Amino acid sequence: MKFRNENNLNIVWTVLGEKQIIGGRLFGTNYLEQLELSGAYYFDNEELKGAINTTNT
């Protein structure tokens, strides 16, 4: 943090992910379900801020 502050830098983390459910039986048919994750985090002064968003497809 000291180096970051002395050099006027910022740190950013990106989050990308996916979880799949393939197969099985739902009402007699095969199905595919997917959870997608995305987001970003960064420092605002000394506080970590950000969010993760999820979407079911």
LODREN-544938 format. One record per atom (N, C-alpha, C): residue number from 1; residue in one letter; chain; atom name; x negated, y, z negated. Coordinates in nm, 2 decimals, padded with zeros to 4 digits, always signed. Each point is the difference from the previous one (the first is absolute). Layout:
REM LODREN-544938
<node NUM, 'A', 'A', 'CA', <X, Y, Z>>
...
This chain:
REM LODREN-544938
<node 1, 'M', 'A', 'N', <-00.08, -00.12, +00.00>>
<node 1, 'M', 'A', 'CA', <+00.08, +00.12, +00.00>>
<node 1, 'M', 'A', 'C', <-00.09, +00.13, +00.00>>
<node 2, 'K', 'A', 'N', <-00.11, -00.01, -00.07>>
<node 2, 'K', 'A', 'CA', <-00.09, +00.11, -00.01>>
<node 2, 'K', 'A', 'C', <-00.05, +00.04, +00.14>>
<node 3, 'F', 'A', 'N', <-00.05, -00.11, +00.07>>
<node 3, 'F', 'A', 'CA', <-00.05, +00.02, +00.14>>
<node 3, 'F', 'A', 'C', <+00.11, +00.06, +00.09>>
<node 4, 'R', 'A', 'N', <+00.12, -00.06, -00.01>>
<node 4, 'R', 'A', 'CA', <+00.11, +00.05, +00.08>>
<node 4, 'R', 'A', 'C', <+00.03, +00.14, -00.02>>
<node 5, 'N', 'A', 'N', <+00.00, +00.04, -00.13>>
<node 5, 'N', 'A', 'CA', <+00.03, +00.14, -00.03>>
<node 5, 'N', 'A', 'C', <-00.11, +00.10, +00.04>>
<node 6, 'E', 'A', 'N', <-00.13, -00.04, -00.02>>
<node 6, 'E', 'A', 'CA', <-00.11, +00.08, +00.04>>
<node 6, 'E', 'A', 'C', <-00.01, +00.02, +00.15>>
<node 7, 'N', 'A', 'N', <+00.04, -00.09, +00.08>>
<node 7, 'N', 'A', 'CA', <-00.01, +00.01, +00.14>>
<node 7, 'N', 'A', 'C', <+00.13, +00.03, +00.07>>
<node 8, 'N', 'A', 'N', <+00.11, +00.04, -00.07>>
<node 8, 'N', 'A', 'CA', <+00.13, +00.04, +00.05>>
<node 8, 'N', 'A', 'C', <+00.05, -00.11, +00.09>>
<node 9, 'L', 'A', 'N', <+00.00, -00.13, -00.05>>
<node 9, 'L', 'A', 'CA', <+00.05, -00.11, +00.08>>
<node 9, 'L', 'A', 'C', <+00.13, -00.05, -00.06>>
<node 10, 'N', 'A', 'N', <+00.07, -00.08, +00.08>>
<node 10, 'N', 'A', 'CA', <+00.12, -00.07, -00.05>>
<node 10, 'N', 'A', 'C', <+00.00, -00.14, +00.04>>
<node 11, 'I', 'A', 'N', <+00.07, -00.08, -00.08>>
<node 11, 'I', 'A', 'CA', <+00.00, -00.15, +00.03>>
<node 11, 'I', 'A', 'C', <+00.15, -00.03, +00.03>>
<node 12, 'V', 'A', 'N', <+00.02, -00.08, +00.11>>
<node 12, 'V', 'A', 'CA', <+00.13, -00.04, +00.04>>
<node 12, 'V', 'A', 'C', <+00.00, -00.15, +00.02>>
<node 13, 'W', 'A', 'N', <+00.10, -00.07, -00.06>>
<node 13, 'W', 'A', 'CA', <+00.02, -00.14, +00.02>>
<node 13, 'W', 'A', 'C', <+00.13, -00.02, +00.08>>
<node 14, 'T', 'A', 'N', <-00.01, -00.09, +00.11>>
<node 14, 'T', 'A', 'CA', <+00.12, -00.03, +00.07>>
<node 14, 'T', 'A', 'C', <+00.04, -00.15, -00.04>>
<node 15, 'V', 'A', 'N', <+00.13, -00.02, +00.00>>
<node 15, 'V', 'A', 'CA', <+00.05, -00.14, -00.03>>
<node 15, 'V', 'A', 'C', <+00.09, -00.04, +00.11>>
<node 16, 'L', 'A', 'N', <-00.04, -00.12, +00.06>>
<node 16, 'L', 'A', 'CA', <+00.08, -00.06, +00.10>>
<node 16, 'L', 'A', 'C', <+00.01, -00.15, -00.03>>
<node 17, 'G', 'A', 'N', <+00.12, -00.06, +00.01>>
<node 17, 'G', 'A', 'CA', <+00.02, -00.14, -00.03>>
<node 17, 'G', 'A', 'C', <+00.13, -00.05, +00.05>>
<node 18, 'E', 'A', 'N', <+00.00, -00.14, +00.00>>
<node 18, 'E', 'A', 'CA', <+00.12, -00.07, +00.06>>
<node 18, 'E', 'A', 'C', <+00.01, -00.13, -00.07>>
<node 19, 'K', 'A', 'N', <+00.12, -00.04, -00.03>>
<node 19, 'K', 'A', 'CA', <+00.03, -00.13, -00.06>>
<node 19, 'K', 'A', 'C', <+00.11, -00.06, +00.08>>
<node 20, 'Q', 'A', 'N', <-00.02, -00.13, +00.05>>
<node 20, 'Q', 'A', 'CA', <+00.10, -00.06, +00.09>>
<node 20, 'Q', 'A', 'C', <+00.05, -00.13, -00.07>>
<node 21, 'I', 'A', 'N', <+00.13, -00.02, +00.02>>
<node 21, 'I', 'A', 'CA', <+00.07, -00.13, -00.03>>
<node 21, 'I', 'A', 'C', <+00.05, -00.06, +00.13>>
<node 22, 'I', 'A', 'N', <-00.06, -00.11, +00.03>>
<node 22, 'I', 'A', 'CA', <+00.04, -00.06, +00.13>>
<node 22, 'I', 'A', 'C', <+00.05, -00.14, -00.03>>
<node 23, 'G', 'A', 'N', <+00.12, -00.03, +00.07>>
<node 23, 'G', 'A', 'CA', <+00.05, -00.14, -00.02>>
<node 23, 'G', 'A', 'C', <+00.11, +00.00, -00.10>>
<node 24, 'G', 'A', 'N', <+00.03, -00.12, -00.05>>
<node 24, 'G', 'A', 'CA', <+00.11, -00.02, -00.09>>
<node 24, 'G', 'A', 'C', <+00.13, +00.00, +00.07>>
<node 25, 'R', 'A', 'N', <+00.10, -00.01, -00.08>>
<node 25, 'R', 'A', 'CA', <+00.14, +00.00, +00.05>>
<node 25, 'R', 'A', 'C', <+00.08, +00.10, -00.07>>
<node 26, 'L', 'A', 'N', <+00.07, +00.08, +00.08>>
<node 26, 'L', 'A', 'CA', <+00.10, +00.10, -00.05>>
<node 26, 'L', 'A', 'C', <+00.12, -00.01, +00.08>>
<node 27, 'F', 'A', 'N', <+00.11, -00.06, -00.06>>
<node 27, 'F', 'A', 'CA', <+00.13, -00.02, +00.07>>
<node 27, 'F', 'A', 'C', <-00.02, -00.08, +00.12>>
<node 28, 'G', 'A', 'N', <-00.09, -00.10, +00.00>>
<node 28, 'G', 'A', 'CA', <-00.02, -00.10, +00.11>>
<node 28, 'G', 'A', 'C', <-00.09, +00.05, +00.11>>
<node 29, 'T', 'A', 'N', <-00.07, +00.11, -00.02>>
<node 29, 'T', 'A', 'CA', <-00.09, +00.05, +00.11>>
<node 29, 'T', 'A', 'C', <-00.13, +00.03, -00.06>>
<node 30, 'N', 'A', 'N', <-00.11, -00.01, +00.08>>
<node 30, 'N', 'A', 'CA', <-00.13, +00.04, -00.04>>
<node 30, 'N', 'A', 'C', <-00.01, +00.15, -00.01>>
<node 31, 'Y', 'A', 'N', <-00.08, +00.06, -00.08>>
<node 31, 'Y', 'A', 'CA', <-00.01, +00.15, -00.02>>
<node 31, 'Y', 'A', 'C', <-00.14, +00.04, -00.02>>
<node 32, 'L', 'A', 'N', <-00.02, +00.13, +00.03>>
<node 32, 'L', 'A', 'CA', <-00.13, +00.06, -00.02>>
<node 32, 'L', 'A', 'C', <+00.03, +00.13, -00.08>>
<node 33, 'E', 'A', 'N', <-00.07, +00.02, -00.11>>
<node 33, 'E', 'A', 'CA', <+00.02, +00.12, -00.07>>
<node 33, 'E', 'A', 'C', <-00.14, +00.06, -00.03>>
<node 34, 'Q', 'A', 'N', <-00.01, +00.13, +00.00>>
<node 34, 'Q', 'A', 'CA', <-00.13, +00.07, -00.01>>
<node 34, 'Q', 'A', 'C', <+00.01, +00.12, -00.09>>
<node 35, 'L', 'A', 'N', <-00.10, +00.02, -00.09>>
<node 35, 'L', 'A', 'CA', <-00.01, +00.12, -00.08>>
<node 35, 'L', 'A', 'C', <-00.12, +00.07, +00.04>>
<node 36, 'E', 'A', 'N', <+00.02, +00.13, +00.04>>
<node 36, 'E', 'A', 'CA', <-00.12, +00.08, +00.04>>
<node 36, 'E', 'A', 'C', <-00.03, +00.11, -00.10>>
<node 37, 'L', 'A', 'N', <-00.12, +00.02, -00.03>>
<node 37, 'L', 'A', 'CA', <-00.05, +00.09, -00.10>>
<node 37, 'L', 'A', 'C', <-00.09, +00.11, +00.07>>
<node 38, 'S', 'A', 'N', <+00.02, +00.12, -00.04>>
<node 38, 'S', 'A', 'CA', <-00.09, +00.11, +00.05>>
<node 38, 'S', 'A', 'C', <-00.01, +00.11, -00.10>>
<node 39, 'G', 'A', 'N', <-00.11, +00.07, -00.01>>
<node 39, 'G', 'A', 'CA', <-00.01, +00.11, -00.09>>
<node 39, 'G', 'A', 'C', <-00.13, +00.06, +00.00>>
<node 40, 'A', 'A', 'N', <-00.02, +00.10, -00.09>>
<node 40, 'A', 'A', 'CA', <-00.13, +00.06, -00.01>>
<node 40, 'A', 'A', 'C', <-00.02, +00.06, -00.14>>
<node 41, 'Y', 'A', 'N', <-00.12, +00.01, -00.05>>
<node 41, 'Y', 'A', 'CA', <-00.03, +00.05, -00.13>>
<node 41, 'Y', 'A', 'C', <-00.12, +00.10, +00.01>>
<node 42, 'Y', 'A', 'N', <+00.00, +00.10, -00.08>>
<node 42, 'Y', 'A', 'CA', <-00.11, +00.10, +00.00>>
<node 42, 'Y', 'A', 'C', <-00.01, +00.07, -00.14>>
<node 43, 'F', 'A', 'N', <-00.11, +00.06, -00.02>>
<node 43, 'F', 'A', 'CA', <-00.02, +00.08, -00.12>>
<node 43, 'F', 'A', 'C', <+00.04, +00.14, +00.02>>
<node 44, 'D', 'A', 'N', <+00.08, +00.05, -00.10>>
<node 44, 'D', 'A', 'CA', <+00.04, +00.14, -00.01>>
<node 44, 'D', 'A', 'C', <-00.06, +00.05, -00.12>>
<node 45, 'N', 'A', 'N', <-00.11, +00.07, +00.01>>
<node 45, 'N', 'A', 'CA', <-00.09, +00.04, -00.12>>
<node 45, 'N', 'A', 'C', <-00.05, -00.14, -00.06>>
<node 46, 'E', 'A', 'N', <+00.04, -00.03, -00.12>>
<node 46, 'E', 'A', 'CA', <-00.04, -00.12, -00.06>>
<node 46, 'E', 'A', 'C', <+00.11, -00.10, -00.01>>
<node 47, 'E', 'A', 'N', <+00.11, +00.03, +00.06>>
<node 47, 'E', 'A', 'CA', <+00.12, -00.09, +00.00>>
<node 47, 'E', 'A', 'C', <+00.02, -00.08, +00.13>>
<node 48, 'L', 'A', 'N', <+00.02, -00.13, -00.01>>
<node 48, 'L', 'A', 'CA', <+00.02, -00.09, +00.11>>
<node 48, 'L', 'A', 'C', <+00.15, +00.02, +00.04>>
<node 49, 'K', 'A', 'N', <+00.03, +00.03, +00.12>>
<node 49, 'K', 'A', 'CA', <+00.13, +00.01, +00.05>>
<node 49, 'K', 'A', 'C', <+00.02, -00.08, +00.13>>
<node 50, 'G', 'A', 'N', <+00.13, -00.04, +00.03>>
<node 50, 'G', 'A', 'CA', <+00.03, -00.07, +00.12>>
<node 50, 'G', 'A', 'C', <+00.12, -00.09, -00.02>>
<node 51, 'A', 'A', 'N', <+00.03, -00.08, +00.10>>
<node 51, 'A', 'A', 'CA', <+00.12, -00.08, +00.00>>
<node 51, 'A', 'A', 'C', <-00.02, -00.12, +00.09>>
<node 52, 'I', 'A', 'N', <+00.08, -00.10, -00.02>>
<node 52, 'I', 'A', 'CA', <+00.01, -00.12, +00.09>>
<node 52, 'I', 'A', 'C', <+00.14, -00.01, +00.04>>
<node 53, 'N', 'A', 'N', <+00.02, -00.01, +00.13>>
<node 53, 'N', 'A', 'CA', <+00.14, -00.02, +00.06>>
<node 53, 'N', 'A', 'C', <+00.01, -00.14, +00.04>>
<node 54, 'T', 'A', 'N', <+00.12, -00.06, -00.02>>
<node 54, 'T', 'A', 'CA', <+00.03, -00.14, +00.05>>
<node 54, 'T', 'A', 'C', <+00.12, +00.00, +00.09>>
<node 55, 'T', 'A', 'N', <+00.00, -00.09, +00.10>>
<node 55, 'T', 'A', 'CA', <+00.11, -00.02, +00.09>>
<node 55, 'T', 'A', 'C', <+00.02, -00.15, +00.02>>
<node 56, 'N', 'A', 'N', <+00.12, -00.04, -00.01>>
<node 56, 'N', 'A', 'CA', <+00.04, -00.14, +00.04>>
<node 56, 'N', 'A', 'C', <+00.05, +00.00, +00.14>>
<node 57, 'T', 'A', 'N', <-00.06, -00.10, +00.08>>
<node 57, 'T', 'A', 'CA', <+00.04, -00.01, +00.14>>
<node 57, 'T', 'A', 'C', <+00.05, -00.14, +00.03>>
